Amino acid sequence: MKTRIAIFLFTVSLFSYGQNNSELKTHYESFYKEMKAQGDINGVINALTHLIVIQPTQQRRDTLAFVYANNNQHMQALNTIGIEKNASDSDLAVQVKAISLKALNQPKRALEQFEVLYQRSPNAYLAYELADLKIQTGDNTGAMTNIEFALGVVQEGMTYAFYERQQPYEVSLKAALLHLKGLVQYNTDHTNIDAAIASIDEALTLDPNFNLASLSKQALESRKNNPEEEKKN
């Protein structure tokens, strides 16, 4: 008799748990939609976190990680989906890993993720990111390969944003690529500063207000006019 009662209570408990779980899932799905409609990022994060606890799916984890990354919470994004290179990752997950690792100053790890995206869908923007990261990691030959590819496919109207100033600004993607080309030319041959400056001048012709290119040109001209400083490098 006691055994039957115990089984009955256990069954009732499971039914109640399942019912509550279903109700909570419905609640947080509605809550998520409402927070998304209102543009409430913290509410969206809260709703997705609860949904993952109630019914975890990789799609929800990827979405939560994207929301974190889009809100400059890159560590939280990576804590949600990890930093490993996985062939089974969705494009969204790879994108989040790439931009978050780059933002956290992990160029080698970010490069791995951008390579995956590039292999899946090569384009001028990804080629720029690869070139930028390869310059940082010392692969100037690889960077130039990506730059030349991007310059061959870049289209008018494509822009790239920079944040080194207090006020972010955009320049044409072609100008951004020509700036990188100048940096690679200098890194490859310090004795031919003129070629590097010429590429950066091309970038500035396209976008005269390209602040980062102006700073690079000033640095190169300073080294050209002070050979002793150049020898130290």
N, C-alpha and C positions, 0 to 999 in steps of 0.2 A: 504493500500500500504506500509506504513511504517513498519507494522507488518511483512509483507511478506519479506521485505528487511532484517529486523532484524533476522528472522528465517534463511534466506539464508546465511547471514554472519556468524551466529552461526554454521550452518552446515559446511560451508567451513572451519571455524576455527577448528572444531572437526576433520575434515578429515585431515587437515594440521598437527594437533597435533599428530594424530594417525600415519601419514606417517613419521613425524619427529622422533617419539618414536621408530618406527620400524627400521628406519635407524640408530638411535643411538644404539639400541640394537645389530644390526648386526655389527656395528663398534666396540663396546666394546667387543663383543664375539671374533671378530678377533684379537683385541688388547690383550685380555686375553690369547689367544692361543700363540700369538707371545711372550708376556712377559714370559709366562710359558716355552716356548721353549728356551728362552735366560737365564732363571734362574734369572730374574729380580724380586725380591720379592716385592719391592715397586711398580713396574708396575703391578704385579699380584693383589696386594691389591687395587690399584687405579681402575683397571678394574672391579674387583668384587664389589667394593663399588658402582661404577656407575651402574652396572647391577642390584644391589639390589634396587637402587633408581628407575630405569626404570621399572623393573619387579621383585619385591621381591619374593623370594621363600625360604623356610626353608633350602633346600639343599645348596643354595648359601650362606646363613648365616653360616651354619655349616662349609662350605669350607673356608670361609673367617676367621672364628674363628680359624680353624685348622692352616691356614697360619700364623696368628698372634702368636698362641701358639708355633708353630714350629720355630718361629723367636724370641722366648723369650719375646714377647709382651703380657704377660699373662693378664694384666688388660684390654687391648683392646679386647682380645679374649672373656673375660667374659662379657664385655660391649656389645659385639655383640650378644651373645646367652643367657646371664643371668647365674645365679648360682643356680636356683631352681632345685629340683629333680623332673623330669617329666617322667612318665612312657612311654610317647610317643616319647621321645628323641631318635634320631638315635644313634647307637654305637659310631659314630664319635663325636657327640655332647657330649655324656657322657664322652668319653675319654678326650676331650678338657677341660671340666669342672674339671675332676679329676686331670689332670696333672697341670692345671693352678692354681687351689686352693691349691694344694700341694706346688707349686713353690712360692705362695704368703703367705706361712706359715699359712694356714687355715686347719689344720689336721682334725678337726671334720667334716667340710663340704666336704673336699676331700674324707674322708672315706666313706661318703654316696654315692658318685659317683662311687668309686671303688667297693663298695658292689654291685651296680647295674650291673657293668660290670662283676663281678665275678659270680653273679647269672645267667647272660646270657651265660657266657662261662668260667667256672672255669679252671684255669691253674696255673702253677708254678709261672709265673711272677706276675700275679694279686695277688696270695696268698702272695708273698713276699711284695708287696706294702701294702696289708692289714695288715700284721704283723708289718711292720715298723710303720704304722700310729697308730695301736693299742698300740704299745709300747709307742708312744708319748702321747697318750691320757689315758694311765694307765690301759688298758685292757690286762694284761699279759696272762690271761687264753685264751682269744680269739686269741691273737697273737700266742701262742704256738700251738693252733689248726690249724691255717693257716700254720705255719712252718712245722708241722708234715705232713700235706697234701702235701705241696710242695716238701718236701724231698722224699715223696713216688712216685712222678710223674716226678721229675726233670730228664732231660736227659743230657747225655754227650754232650758238645759243647754249651750248653746254657750259656750265659754270662750276667753280669750286670755291668753297668758303674757307676763309682763314680767320684765326682767332688770336693772333699774337698781339693785337692791339686791344685796348679796352672795348672798342666798338668793333664787332666782327664785320667783315666785308667780303664781297665776292669778286672774283675776276674770271675771265674766260678760262676754260679748262686748257685750251691751247697755250695760253700765256703761262699757266701754272706748270705745264709740261716743259716749256722752253726754259723756264727757271731751273727746273730739275736738271735739264740737259746741260745747262751751264755749270751747275755744281759738279756733275759727273765729269765733264770735260776738265775742270780744274783738278778734281781728285785724281784723275787718270794721268794728267800731265801738268805739273805745277809750273813748268817753264813756258807754257803757252797760255798765259792768262788772257791774252787778247781774244782767243777763240771763246773762252768762257764768258767774257764780258759781252762779246757779240751776241751770243745766244740770249743772255739776260736783257740786252738792249732790244732784241726782237720781242721779248715778253713785255717790256715796258712800252714799246710802240703800240702793242695791242691794248695794254691797260696801263696808262701813265700813273695811275694811283695805286699800283701794285706795291704796297709798302714793303713786303718781305723781299721782293726782287730788288727794290731800291737799296735796302740794307745790304744785300749780298753784293750788289755792284760796288757800293762804297767800300766794303771790306776788301774786295778784289783789287780795286784801284789803289787802296792804301798799300796793299802788298806789292803791287806793281811799282809804286813810287818809292817803296822802301825795301829794296832787294835784301838787305841784311835781315829784316824781319822775316822775309820769305825763306831764307836759308835755315832759320831756326825751326821751321816747320817741315 
